[in-house]
Amino acid sequence: MQITLKDGSVKEYAESRSVIDIAYDISEGLARAACAGEVDGEVVDLRTVIDRDCTLSILTAKDEAGLRVVRHTCSHVLAEAVKHLFPDVKLAIGPAIDTGYYYDFDAAPFSREDLDNIEKEMKKIIKKGAKLEKFTLPREEAIQFMEEKGESYKVELIRDLPEDAVISFYSQGDFVDLCAGPHLMSTKGIKAFKLTSSSGAYWRGKSENAMLQRIYGSAFATKEELEVYLQHLEDIKKRDHNKLGREMELFTTVDVIGQGLPLLMPKGTKMIQTLQRWIEDEEDNNWGYIRTKTPLMAKSDLYKISGHWDHYKEGMFVLGDEEKDKEVFALRPMTCPFQYYVYKASQKSYRDLPLRYGETSTLFRNEDSGEMHGLTRVRQFTISEGHLIVRPDQMVEEFKGCLALAKLTLDNDTFENTGKSRFFERRTSRVLY
């Protein structure tokens, strides 16, 4: 059996070997730092046995894929700690993500004090250093196993898998979780972690499902790297447009008006006017756009023709009842179907194309209350929209033009060019773009 390593060298073995055994054969120091292996491009456990010729990379927490394994294992430690402190909590899912990891729980909301206590429990679990061990069960046995533990969300996940699926689990001490892996060899491989926040999250991301509590955290190879990241989070909080926008009196929100319905203050309105005039003049004078203005609402008939009624009705503000009212209207969540009726209003020749319609559009979307923040997710917003009708032979150049216009907009120094200071522009760009 020939194992080709990352540096191109080849190791030969007469019999099967696990990834961790091969790591030790290469270097004891590498084996101690190893988090996982990458076999022919697939990230696997260090405990994975190799029995064929392949390419192999030993991953450490310095590698992006290796760090994800650390974070994934940390999410399991988080779940175990929560179960120790809150035994009645039900587990949902806990993946690694780009900035760390999270785990969803069917539980009451967690306070910062709760997170601090969970962190302390996690440190105890890590100190014990329980080995993570993988085992599998047939689908029906796996369902029974999770039902006996009262983990209804895990049961639902397993039931979604094929009947002949073999289900994998990982245990660490007396804690067991449904998981495909990969994971560290033991919890001691987690060197630096922090629980950063918690929030509500719908099960499987659907508003009709139960609201769960999501705990976010992160983990790094060293405490120094973790401190840099935590400082980065603090800097982000200081630059949060929701905080700055209110402090600078650009916008505000009022409970009696509603979430996601911001009031633009005089300063914010002036900024919006400046941007709107600039982009409309730019589009009309330099990019060949034709200005349009369409209604803020339409009958349900329009949305049924466009397909939005069947696929997006839950995200719309509907005015009326289809069973009782002769006509039902809805506030527009987009202007696409409106613009194409502008196009259809008169006969066109292929020589008239391309046609570029531009509108500064106010749109309405019925966002969930837990998803709104400042001006980044709202129920009413205004954007600069473009709709292009083109011939097939014009598509590539027109698409390039759209990208160029978007880049020009993002690179624009409107406030500096209108006499504002660079500092003012930089502090406010997050609110407006």
Secondary structure, 3 states (H helix, E strand, C coil): CEEEECCCCEEECCCCEEHHHHHHHHCHHHHHHEEEEEECCEEECCCCEECCCEEEEEEECCCHHHHHHHHHHHHHHHHHHHHHHCCCCEECCCCEECCEEEEEEECCCCCHHHHHHHHHHHHHHHHHCCEEEEEEEEHHHHHHHHHHCCCHHHHHHHHCCCCCCEEEEEEECCEEEECCCCCCCEHHHCCEEEEEEEEEEEHHHCCCCCEEEEEEEEEECCHHHHHHHHHHHHHHHHCCHHHHHHHCCCEECCCCCCCCCCEECHHHHHHHHHHHHHHHHHHHHHCCCEECCCCCEEEHHHHHHHCHHHHHHHHCCEECCCCCCCCCEEECCCCHHHHHHHHHCCCCCHHHCCEEEEEEEEEECCCCHHHCECCCECCEEEEEEEEEECCHHHHHHHHHHHHHHHHHHHHCCHHHHCCCCHHHHHHHHHHHC
